[in-house]
Amino acid sequence: MNKNSGGPKIVVIGAGSYFFGKPVIYNAVTSPILQNGTLALVDTNEHTLKTMMALAERAKVHKNVPLEIIGSTDRREVMKDADFVVLSFSFRNSYYRGLDTRISQKYGITMCSSDTIGPGGAFRALRELPEILRIADDVRELCPNAWLINFVNPTSTLGIGLMRYAPDVKSFALCDGNHMPYCRRWPLEHAGMIRKDQPVPPEMDAKLDMTVAGVNHCTWILRCFYDGKDMMPELKAYLDRAARAEYEKRPSPKAKPRLNDNYCKILTDLFDAFPTAISHTKEYVPYFQGKGVMPETPEPLIAFDGYNRQEEMDAAWAKTEKLANGETPIEDFFKEGRGDHATDIIESMWGNLGKKFYINCANRGAVPNLPDDAFLELLCELDMEHGPQPLPACDMPRGLLSLTYRILDTHELTAKAAVECDRHVLMQALACDPLTTNLEDIRMIIDELLTEERDHLPPEWFK
């Protein structure tokens, strides 16, 4: 805790994060609650750290706020007495995801994101979970009262790893897909009741009864009513229009956004539930892998384009450097900036604002026909003492229930394999994976990826 002002001390591990770095600075200097605390930035790359520190200082001076900004390439130097430790790091993200994708595709598994399910999700967990558990050890020693918030993919697998293997450390996991309150705009926008990007007026929000649940990146609007009227027919009508329109214009050449309305339409029609993270969910099911007879639309998935992601990251970093060194006016940072999910949640927890957010955590009875310890993405209340407390949802429908169990088993076994460095358990995990069709292919993928990624995996894998 920042003892001078009473604000929270937030440690961000991975300050140069593509998605999280700038938004956390934006929130830290604009929030009346966070700007009275301490922002500790950690990045193992010294140039990246200096750049983000410079940007944070410019933003602080521009807003004339008392925020204390500290930083280090060694997280332990700044973690003492932290109130929150946020994980947003990755190592050579595009390179390894591209490698996972190419080797998996050789054996008939196509991943359009390659960071949560399939061999790509499993191997990212193998790379990241050991470091996350070492950070949990540091939290236990240096800031035992802190909340450890995982914002690294695969967020469900890594959250399960913390829940199972560091149960004495207070933790939960996040994804910015179902970001409150913005996600409540979707059904009203799709029904033509509000304009795109328009905030939901309070009087309309009060009439919206929406339930979202599932495993991260495979979450669904299970029920949606507005003023007592079922909105699912409206959502399906929107998808009918949107799916046709995708083919009337040139579809995106990138793997994640390509033809998403068409994939969404198929899954919504099939399960009578609306996938809220379709750029990922289309990768969670085997239907779009190109096997057997494929319909004319949509086409099979195309593979994650790591080179495009790296180009995007490089371009974004170049803009960050210009903001940090003064080449770009700092006013542009606030004009174009936005906040982020993690610091929105921290603000509400620390300030006791009583806001609700979608959190990845243990089910605790919210979805009655799934186990209490099922690690789900659910609407939660949060406070500093108890952390996330899931609100009652509804049963997971048959069909989706089966898929959800399979994904949970995959993630649970992957976390176990990552901790134990056990090929047999990893084989079990990928045998449960929804994309698996051939065990020998999985053995070959495991052998090749372990060999190719040896330098970034624990040595216990190779004993």
C-alpha positions, 0 to 999 in steps of 0.5 A, a space after each residue: 500500500 502507498 502509505 503516503 496517500 492510501 492508494 493501492 500499490 500495483 505491480 505490473 509484470 510485463 510492462 511492455 505488454 502489447 495489449 496491457 502496457 499503455 492502458 494500465 498507465 492510462 487508468 493509473 493516471 486518470 482514475 481518482 482512486 489509482 492516481 493516489 497510489 503506486 504503479 510499479 512497472 517490471 520488464 526484463 528488457 531494460 529498454 522496454 522498461 525505460 520506455 514505459 517508465 518515461 511514458 508513465 512519467 509524461 502522463 503523470 506530469 501532464 495530468 498533474 497527479 501524485 501517482 508514484 511510479 517505480 520500476 525494475 527489471 527485477 520484480 522482487 525489488 518492487 514487489 514488497 507490500 504490493 496490493 495487486 500483482 498483475 501478470 501480463 508478460 510473454 516471451 517471444 509471443 509471436 515466434 512461439 505461437 507461429 512455431 506451435 501453429 506450423 508444427 500442429 498444422 503439419 499433423 492436421 490441426 489448424 489453429 487460428 489463434 494458437 494460444 488457448 486450446 490445441 497444442 498451441 494452448 498447451 505449449 504456451 501453458 508449458 512455457 508460462 506456468 512455471 514462471 507464474 508459479 515462481 512469481 506466486 512464490 515471490 508473492 507469498 514471501 514479499 506481499 502475502 496479502 496481495 491479489 495475484 491477477 493473471 492476464 496471460 493466456 491461456 488464462 484458464 489453464 494458468 488460473 487453474 495452475 494457480 488455484 491447484 498449485 498455489 492455493 494459499 496465494 489469493 488469485 484470479 484470472 482475466 480476459 478482456 473479451 467480456 469487459 464490463 460494462 461494454 459487453 452488455 451493449 452487444 445484444 442491444 446493438 445487434 438488435 438495432 436498439 442503440 448505435 455502435 459504440 454507444 454506452 448503454 443508457 441506465 434505463 435500458 441496462 436495467 431492462 437487460 437480463 443477460 447470462 454469460 458463462 463458459 470457459 475462457 474464450 469459449 463463453 456463451 450468451 446462454 439467455 438474453 431478455 430485454 424487458 421480458 422479451 427473448 432477444 435470441 431471435 434478434 441475435 440470430 436475425 443479426 447474424 443472418 444479415 452479418 454473415 451474408 454481408 461478410 461475403 459481399 465485401 472482401 473478408 479479412 485476410 487475418 486468421 482471427 477475425 476472418 468470417 467470424 459472423 459466419 462461424 458465429 451463425 453456425 454455432 448459434 444456430 447449433 447450440 441456441 447460444 451466442 458465442 461471445 469470443 468467436 475469434 477464439 471459439 471457432 478454434 475450440 470445436 472440430 467442425 471448422 478444421 476442414 475434415 470431411 465434407 465442408 459446406 460452401 460457407 464458411 471455409 475451413 479455418 486458416 492458420 494463425 499468422 504470427 508474422 502479421 501479429 509481430 508486424 502489428 506489435 512492432 508498429 504499436 511499439 514504435 508509436 509507444 516509443 514516440 509517445 515516451 520520447 516526446 516526439 508525439 504529443 502526450 495529449 494524443 495518448 489521452 485522446 486515443 487512450 483507453 483503460 483496461 479490464 484489470 485496473 478497472 477491477 482493481 479500482 473497484 476493489 480498492 475503492 469498494 465501488 461494488 461493480 460487477 465484472 466477468 472473472 475467471 475463477 472457481 464456479 462455486 455453484 453459479 452454474 449448477 450442473 458443473 462442479 464447484 471447482 470448475 474454472 469458469 468465466 462468470 459475472 462476479 462481485 468483488 471486494 478486497 477481502 473475498 475477491 471474486 464471488 460468482 453470481 448465480 447463472 444457469 445450467 449449461 445446456 446439453 451439448 455445450 455442457 459436454 464441450 465445456 467438460 472436455 475443455 476443462 479436462 484439457 486445461 486441468 491436465 495441461 496444468 498438471 503436465 506443466 507442473 510435473 513435466 510429464 509427457 504422459 500427462 501431456 499426452 492425456 491432455 491433448 487426447 482430451 482436446 476437442 481438436 484431436 483425431 489421431 493419437 500418433 499425430 499428437 505424439 509427433 507434435 509433442 516430440 517436435 515441439 518439445 525439441 524446438 522449444 527446449 530452450 524455453 522449457 524446464 529441463 525436467 522435460 528432458 530427463 
